[in-house]
Amino acid sequence: MRVVSGTEGTTLVFRFGDLCETTLGIGNTQLRLAIADREIAARDGLDYTPPVLQPVDLLTLPRTEAVGESGVPKPIEVGSEGKPMETLGVYVGAARYEFSFTLSQTASEIILPHAGDLITAFLDDVYCGTFVGDGGPLAIPLPENILLGAHTLRLRTEIWGHSNFHDERWQSARLGSLRGVWGIPAINGVELRGEWRFAPQAEAFPNTTAKYEAIQGTVAAKGGESKRVTFDLSTLPDRSQGVLLTLSGSDVWGRIELGERVVGRYLFGPSLPVALTGGPEDRFFLPREYLAKDNTLSLVTHGAGDGGAITAATLEVFTNAAS
């Protein structure tokens, strides 16, 4: 090994030779360094064959339990201007906001003065979209042909993380910047009168109506193994508002695909420690817009240790996700 220093930092240059794996200690951190199989094959003049994803047939989705409102705390009122998640005791993960108002004139959007990081919006029972906010104003499009009268805006907000540096160009990249939704909403330049209500992460998905255990047993993937588990979501009844996928496992990592779209990635330790997260990395929301196009859900799983496995995959169906 040799060390190369420059004006932009220090570069460590390794020459492995016959050794294909080593561990580098930096303070209390251990880094595992290894040559990829394709590089070893190229070095030795051999043909490289990519690993084959072993299909696992797990298409049956038996219903296991109904999910109701018992034991779920009700949202609390936080005033006409709302409050950021951090001031309400939520520093990571997700939360839910509600704002009830009366619409007295036709409108195409509602403006939130402050919103971040990831916001999923429903007006009454209608999904309005999922948006990325930087803490500044955010425009939520309203459903077409919306009727005048009483409505409730419901928002799921998720914190992706907090900056450890200061950048004035983006509000969310400034030291001390906050997440969630706050300020008085406005329509057509007129502020709305109403009260914000707030509930922490447990309330972010409060009204799933049915829960299905998608995996019976476990899906083992030892170090070096790769598997693809496929589910046909068209067998789930009434997916009108979306599906929540929750995973658990150990020593595996991979991605979640809906048709040809990558909708999320997961990583489970202990051999794969997560040093920085922006919220729950085991839960993935599949909105109805995605489900209208594709119903084939796949988990592409790679093992990272002898005990690597997906131990559970739960699908919760939303028929009234925003109420």
Secondary structure, 3 states (H helix, E strand, C coil): CEEEEECCEEEEECCCCCCCEEEEEECCEEEEEECCHHHHHHHCCCCCCCCCCEEEECCCCCEEEECCCCCCCCCEECCCCEEECHHHCCCCEEEEEEEEEEECCCCCEEEECEEEEEEEEEECCEEEEEEEEECCCEEEECCCCCCCEEEEEEEEEEECCCCCCCCCCCHHHCCCCCCEEECCCEECCEECCCCEEEECHHHCCCCEEEEEECCCCCEECCECCEEEEEEEHHHCCCCCCEEEEEEEEECEEEEEEECCEEEEEEEECCCCCCCCCCCCCCEEEECHHHHCCCCEEEEEEEECCCCCEEEEEEEEEECCCCC
